[in-house]
Amino acid sequence: MFTRPAHAYAVPVSFRSRLRAFARRLVHQIAQGFVIMACAAATPAFAQSSAAASAGGIFNLIVGTYTGGKGEGLYVYRFDTNTGEATPLSVAKTVNPSYLVVSRDARFVYAVNELPGDDGPASLRGDVSAFGFDSASGRLTFLNKVSAEGNDPCYLSLSPDGRYLLVANYSIAADPGGSFAVLPVEPDGTLGAAALTVHHEGGGPVKGRQDNAHVHSTVFSPDGRFVFAQDLGADKLYVYRYTPGGGGAAVAPADLAEARYTAMPAGSGPRHLVFGNDGRHAYLTSELDATVTVLRYRDGHLTPEQVEPLVEPGFKGAVGAAALHLSPDGRFLYVSNRGDANDISIFAVDATSGKLARVGRQSSLGKAPREFAIDPTGRWLIVGNQGSDTAYVFRRDPQTGLLGPDPKRLDIPSPVDFKFVAL
C-alpha cells in the first residue's frame, strides 16, 4: 500500500489517468539517463564509496549504538589500517542510532533513531537524524531530524545519485506494521519529510516474530533501477521499479502493477541482502532459520540458487542470522549469527558461479554480533557484540579469508553498526 505525504492533495479522476500516463513517460525518459549514471557508480554498497581511499591508510570509523544503557549515540574513532588501532575522537548524542549511512562525499551522516522498541507505544514513530561530518576532526554536527513514518527504523540506503534516503521500518507493532519511507535529501544535507511511504501486509508461521510484516532492509540493485525490500515477517523479497530523483521529481514506482516479490521458505525470515561484485549474484541472510542464500540477479528478478546453513550439524541452541558483508575484492563473504552461536561464518565466493564454500568460522568473543564491517583495505574486520559492550578488531588474511588470533578489543556500550570513512 502506497501512502501519499500528509500535504498531498486529491486529484480529480479524469485528470488522474492523464497524470499517470504523463508520469510513466517522464519516468521512462529520466530512467534512461539514470541507468547510465547508476551503472557507472554502482558498487555493492553505494554509501561505502566514501571509504574508497584514504591517505596513509588512516580512516574515520563511525559506530552506531543502542542508548538504553550506557550508550550515548554515535562514536567516532580514528582507525589506522596499518596497525588495527582505533583512537576515540568524539561522540554525538542521539537516541538508538542502530544503523547509519555516509554520503558519497563523506560530508553527511544519516542515522536511524530506532523507536519505540519492544516496550514503547505503537503510536510513537521512529526518526532519522542527519549530521554534518568534518572528517578532519572527526566531529558530527546535528542538522535535523524527520519522522521515519513507521515504528522501529532499522536500515538506511542512499539512492545512487544521493538525492533520496530510504528507511526500513521493522515495526514491532502490527499497526502500523512494516514499511519503508523515501526521504528527500536536500543540497545542504538535511532531510525532508517523507515523499512516499510503502506499507507491507501479511505474515508468516513463526508466532511472535512473523505476526505481521517486518521490513528489515532496502537495497538498490547494481544497475540502480530497482529496490529490494526484505520482509522478515512475510518471508518475501519485494522489488520496486525505482524512479531517480532530480529537479524535485517525486519518487514513486513506475507502475503499481510492476511490484513483484521473490518468495522465500516459510518461517525463514529474510533480513539483509547484498549484491556481489559481479552484479549478477546477491546474498541474503535469513534470520529465523540462520541461513545464507545465493540468488541470481537479472533485470529486477532474484532467483535462489543455493542455501547454506550458518550453524554446524546438530546445533541445538538459539540462532539469529544478522549481517553479511563481502570482502573488498568480492572473494569472501562473512555472515554473523547471534543467539547461542555468536560467531561469523566465512565463505569463499566462486568467481564464475557466485556459489559459496565454507572456509571457516570465527567466534565473535561476545554476545549478539548484530553488525560488523571490513575496512576498505581488507586487512581488518571489526565486529560489535551488542550484548557484551565490546567490539573486536580481527586481522584478516586477504588470501584465505580467515581471521587471525589475538584481536584487539574495544569497549563500546551496545555497539551495533560500523562505517569506515576516508579522511
Residue, then its C-alpha position, 0 to 999 in steps of 0.5 A: m500500500f502506497t501512502r501519499p505525504a500528509h500535504a498531498y492533495a486529491v486529484p480529480v479522476s479524469f485528470r488522474s489517468r492523464l497524470r499517470a500516463f504523463a508520469r510513466r513517460l517522464v519516468h521512462q525518459i529520466a530512467q534512461g539517463f539514470v541507468i547510465m549514471a547508476c551503472a557507472a557508480a554502482t558498487p555493492a554498497f553505494a554509501q561505502s564509496s566514501a571509504a574508497a581511499s584514504a591517505g596513509g591508510i588512516f580512516n574515520l570509523i563511525v559506530g552506531t549504538y543502542t542508548g538504553g544503557k550506557g550508550e550515548g549515540l554515535y562514536v567516532y574513532r580514528f582507525d589506522t589500517n596499518t596497525g588495527e588501532a582505533t583512537p576515540l575522537s568524539v561522540a554525538k548524542t542521539v537516541n538508538p542510532s542502530y544503523l547509519v549511512v555516509s554520503r558519497d562525499a563523506r560530508f553527511v551522516y544519516a542515522v536511524n533513531e530506532l523507536p519505540g522498541d519492544d516496550g514503547p507505544a505503537s503510536l510513537r514513530g521512529d526518526v532519522s537524524a542527519f549530521g554534518f561530518d568534518s572528517a578532519s576532526g572527526r566531529l558530527t554536527f546535528l542538522n535535523k531530524v524527520s519522522a521515519e513514518g513507521n515504528d522501529p527504523c532499522y536500515l538506511s540506503l542512499s539512492p545512487d545519485g544521493r538525492y533520496l534516503l530510504v528507511a526500513n521500518y521493522s515495526i514491532a507493532a502490527d499497526p502500523g506494521g512494516s514499511f519503508a519511507v523515501l526521504p528527500v535529501e536536500p543540497d545542504g544535507t538535511l532531510g525532508a519529510a517523507a515523499l512516499t511511504v510503502h506499507h507491507e501486509g501479511g505474515g508468516p508461521v513463526k508466532g511472535r516474530q512473523d505476526n505481521a510484516h517486518v521490513h528489515s532492509t532496502v537495497f538498490s540493485p547494481d544497475g540502480r533501477f530497482v529496490f529490494a525490500q526484505d520482509l522478515g515477517a512475510d518471508k518475501l523479497y519485494v522489488y520496486r521499479y525505482t524512479p531517480g530523483g532530480g529537479g524535485a521529481a517525486v519518487a514513486p514506482a513506475d507502475l503499481a502493477e510492476a511490484r513483484y516479490t521473490a518468495m522465500p521458505a516459510g518461517s525463514g525470515p529474510r533480513h539483509l541482502v547484498f549484491g556481489n561484485d559481479g552484479r549478477h549474484a546477491y546474498l541474503t541472510s535469513e534470520l529465523d532459520a540462520t541461513v545464507t542464500v545465493l540468488r541470481y540477479r537479472d533485470g529486477h528478478l532474484t532467483p535462489e540458487q543455493v542455501e547454506p546453513l550458518v550453524e554446524p550439524g546438530f546445533k541445538g541452541a538459539v540462532g539469529a542470522a544478522a549481517l553479511h558483508l563481502s570482502p573488498d575484492g568480492r572473494f569472501l563473504y562473512v555472515s554473523n549469527r547471534g543467539d547461542a552461536n555468536d560467531i561469523s561464518i566465512f565463505a569463499v565466493d566462486a568467481t564464475s558461479g557466485k556459489l559459496a564454500r565454507v572456509g571457516r568460522q570465527s567466534s565473535l568473543g561476545k554476545a549478539p554480533r548484530e553488525f560488523a564491517i571490513d575496512p576498505t583495505g581488507r586487512w581488518l574486520i571489526v565486529g560489535n557484540q551488542g550484548s557484551d559492550t565490546a567490539y573486536v578488531f580481527r586481522r584478516d588474511p586477504q588470501t584465505g579469508l580467515l581471521g587471525p588470533d589475538p584481536k584487539r578489543l574495544d569497549i563500546p556500550s551496545p555497539v551495533d553498526f560500523k562505517f569506515v570513512a576516508l579522511 
